[in-house]
Amino acid sequence: MNDLTYTAHNVRFPDGTYTMAKDLPLLSDRPQIKSILNILKDVAHLIPEQSTLVDLGCLEGGYAVEFARAGYRTTGIEVRANNFACCEQVRAKAGLNHLKFVMDDVRNTPKYGPFDVTFCAGLLYHLDQPIEFIKMLAKQTNKVLVLHTHFSNFYEPMYDGFQSKTLEKLKRRLKLKSQKRNFHLSKIETHEGVQGRWYGEFAPEASENQQEGLRWASWKNHRSFWVTKEDLMVSLKSAGFDYVFESFDHLNLAEHSLEANSWGQFIAIKKLT
Ligand SMILES: C[S@@+](CC[C@H](N)C(=O)[O-])C[C@H]1O[C@@H](n2cnc3c(N)ncnc32)[C@H](O)[C@@H]1O
């Protein structure tokens, strides 16, 4: 029996019911989804709404349903059975015939592609071979990749043990708290030819059942590699995208901690002809 509990995507259906609750913020009101739809429509204006779009690691299908509502022929790929069951419920209740979900590992995306638009949110930093994945995405994306991801920083006292005790004491005395969230990343390392830091996902011996319960985590790889922002952007370019941007238009005052959390929205575009 699947667990149909929604952990993050609150969607309203035509019959007036919700995946989560009426009084919780709707995914369709998040600044991120509004920003992406505007970018696809206004900036990359050669992408008609009937274009194909893939949502990788789509969790409960909330973003996918918004893309389909905007007219994109949308495929969501999600590996966890409980998340996938939520996606299927969303699909049935949304009543959109150009929305579908497949239960699979995103590393198998070529089985379903290519797609005009790739939406990859909250996923790249859950992979242990992100550069190989970016190369695959570049082949599978005809026009635009929208990437929401954590990255790591080359200089990061929190993970490099450079934090001076005196400075820490002074900060405590002045009651200054570090704005940066501690993800317990490794020291800087080179992996797949780029620099980044390792992030621990779960114990190496975790069973598939235990992994199934970690609804937002990686799948099969017990650690993930967070590429530095610079190497991430260069890798997108060398994988075959002609233009690579970081976009900030979805940020508002309440969310300006995103930068402190080493998180960004990146747009990679192939020349539109
Ligand atoms: C942090 S959540 C992000 C969910 C969603 N994209 C969002 O932004 O709200 C990561 C999602 O990716 C899925 N995932 C992780 N690794 C995956 C893989 N190798 N193949 C398919 N899905 C994966 C997880 O099950 C989870 O749904």
PDBQT file of the ligand as one rigid body, heavy atoms in Angstrom, charges set to zero:
ROOT
HETATM    1  C1  LIG A 301      14.752  17.486  -2.976  1.00  0.00    +0.000 C 
HETATM    2  S1  LIG A 301      13.513  16.634  -3.835  1.00  0.00    +0.000 S 
HETATM    3  C2  LIG A 301      13.078  17.833  -5.085  1.00  0.00    +0.000 C 
HETATM    4  C3  LIG A 301      11.692  17.623  -5.608  1.00  0.00    +0.000 C 
HETATM    5  C4  LIG A 301      11.173  18.574  -6.661  1.00  0.00    +0.000 C 
HETATM    6  N1  LIG A 301      11.921  18.525  -7.892  1.00  0.00    +0.000 N 
HETATM    7  C5  LIG A 301      11.073  19.996  -6.142  1.00  0.00    +0.000 C 
HETATM    8  O1  LIG A 301      11.888  20.822  -6.519  1.00  0.00    +0.000 OA
HETATM    9  O2  LIG A 301      10.174  20.278  -5.336  1.00  0.00    +0.000 OA
HETATM   10  C6  LIG A 301      14.433  15.431  -4.789  1.00  0.00    +0.000 C 
HETATM   11  C7  LIG A 301      13.540  14.494  -5.592  1.00  0.00    +0.000 C 
HETATM   12  O3  LIG A 301      14.328  13.756  -6.546  1.00  0.00    +0.000 OA
HETATM   13  C8  LIG A 301      14.007  12.377  -6.447  1.00  0.00    +0.000 C 
HETATM   14  N2  LIG A 301      15.205  11.642  -6.856  1.00  0.00    +0.000 N 
HETATM   15  C9  LIG A 301      16.412  11.616  -6.242  1.00  0.00    +0.000 A 
HETATM   16  N3  LIG A 301      17.278  10.875  -6.938  1.00  0.00    +0.000 NA
HETATM   17  C10 LIG A 301      16.599  10.402  -8.002  1.00  0.00    +0.000 A 
HETATM   18  C11 LIG A 301      16.934   9.563  -9.104  1.00  0.00    +0.000 A 
HETATM   19  N4  LIG A 301      18.170   9.068  -9.233  1.00  0.00    +0.000 N 
HETATM   20  N5  LIG A 301      16.000   9.298 -10.024  1.00  0.00    +0.000 NA
HETATM   21  C12 LIG A 301      14.738   9.818  -9.918  1.00  0.00    +0.000 A 
HETATM   22  N6  LIG A 301      14.347  10.610  -8.902  1.00  0.00    +0.000 NA
HETATM   23  C13 LIG A 301      15.269  10.905  -7.949  1.00  0.00    +0.000 A 
HETATM   24  C14 LIG A 301      13.597  12.181  -5.009  1.00  0.00    +0.000 C 
HETATM   25  O4  LIG A 301      12.845  11.010  -4.833  1.00  0.00    +0.000 OA
HETATM   26  C15 LIG A 301      12.808  13.463  -4.762  1.00  0.00    +0.000 C 
HETATM   27  O5  LIG A 301      11.515  13.363  -5.232  1.00  0.00    +0.000 OA
ENDROOT
TORSDOF 0
